[in-house]
Amino acid sequence: MKNVGILFGGRSVEHEVSVITAMQIIENIDKTKFNPIPIYVNKNGEWLVSESFLKFESFKNEKYENVKKIILSPNYKDQNLYIHPNDIKLFTKKDLDSIDVFFPAFHGTNGEDGTIQGLLELIGLPYVGAGVLSSAVGMDKIIMKDIFKANDIPVVDYTYYYRSSWKTNKEAVLKDIESKITYPLFVKPANLGSSIGISKVKSNEDLESAIELAFSYDRKIIIEKAVEDPREINCAVMGYEDDLEVSLCEEPLGWKEILSFDDKYVKQDSKTTKGDKNKNIPANLSDEIRTKIENYAKLAFKSIDCRGNARIDFLVKEEDVYVNEINTMPGSIAFYLWEGRGYSFKELISKMIDIAIKAQKDKEANMYTYDSNLFKRTQFGAKIKK
């Protein structure tokens, strides 16, 4: 049986969403194959373990028992969780569980953006989901759309700005936006999800306040041309390299301007979307549009070298299809999109872990040393004759 370290929480405005995703993974993981070990990163960035983290009631009631602060070692192939030095007392065991594979369930900053993936790469242990590059690209809406455009994937018109430029000359930024993007438009933080900090702007009267809001969450913002009265269609892709499969498509129902944080996570508290009046799965699409969405979903996934299971969000207006964004760690790991493809939640988790192990084996087939005898061949360090 493999020990699976489930990483969740984190220093992110999407902290609570991450907790919910982790609890769903813990509840549904195949416990005949895997032993889930919850590793909770609180809002202060402290890494904690506790048996009480296995139950959602602990977080809901804010009651935790026998909590230990831990650290990970970046030493290659070090599988152990260690008690934080500040918490080590006389006769305290310094190491705890040994982890065979990590399952990051972070959302947003400091977890979904390549940061935790970089640490896990140093350790050299398999981890579920996108790698460093694809996580970082998938989080940054600007770089993501640049790559999509380079791969002939349709996206709406967009431009971007830094907080420093805004502080230096607001009037110049406002003028530049209106010269490039017509109203209505969206103002978004470049690196964030769950609809936080996003505004739809219909005139210049509301533009400045929307920009101020977005800049409060990120140093970069993206301005996008709004598609009027589109259908939002979501489709997940799972796999590794060329071995990819697509989920059913879903259409959130009843949304107008934008799905708010509450629309996404508060109003939908059932374990499954079967019978969920807020979603239409599968979405009612023509064969032509569905095929176009599935092909663009796989192309978007491959274009950022993604792996694991990601959800790609689309905007559809009549015959026009635009890729809005890719979510490399979708909420609830988008299990509801895979049920109609024959995957139970348990099977989906197992499949994602299998992909992680396969990707790690590929990395271990690479050469990481090169014997060049450089030290003896270089003139650096040689004594200079006077």
Buried (B, 14 or more C-beta within 10 A) or exposed (E): EEBBBBBBBBBBBBBBBBBBBBBBBBBBBBEEEBBBBBBBBBEEEBBBBBEBBBBBEBBEEEEBEEBBBBBBBEEEEBBBBBBEEEEEEEEEEEEBBEBBBBBBBBBBBBBBBBBBBBBBBEBBBBBBBBBBEBBBBBBBBBBBBBBBBEBEBBBBEBBBBBBEBBEEEEEEBBEBBBEEBEBBBBBBBBBBBBBBBBBBBEEEEBBBEBBBBBBEBBEBBBBBBBBEEBBBBBBBBBBBEEEBBBBBBBBBEEBEEBBBBEBBBEEBEEEEBEEBEBBBBBBEBEEEBBEBBBEBBBBBBBBBEBBBBBBBBBBBEEEEBBBBBBBBBBBBBBBBBBBBEEBEBBBBBBBBBBBBBBBBEEEEEEEEEEEEEEEEEEEEEEEEEE
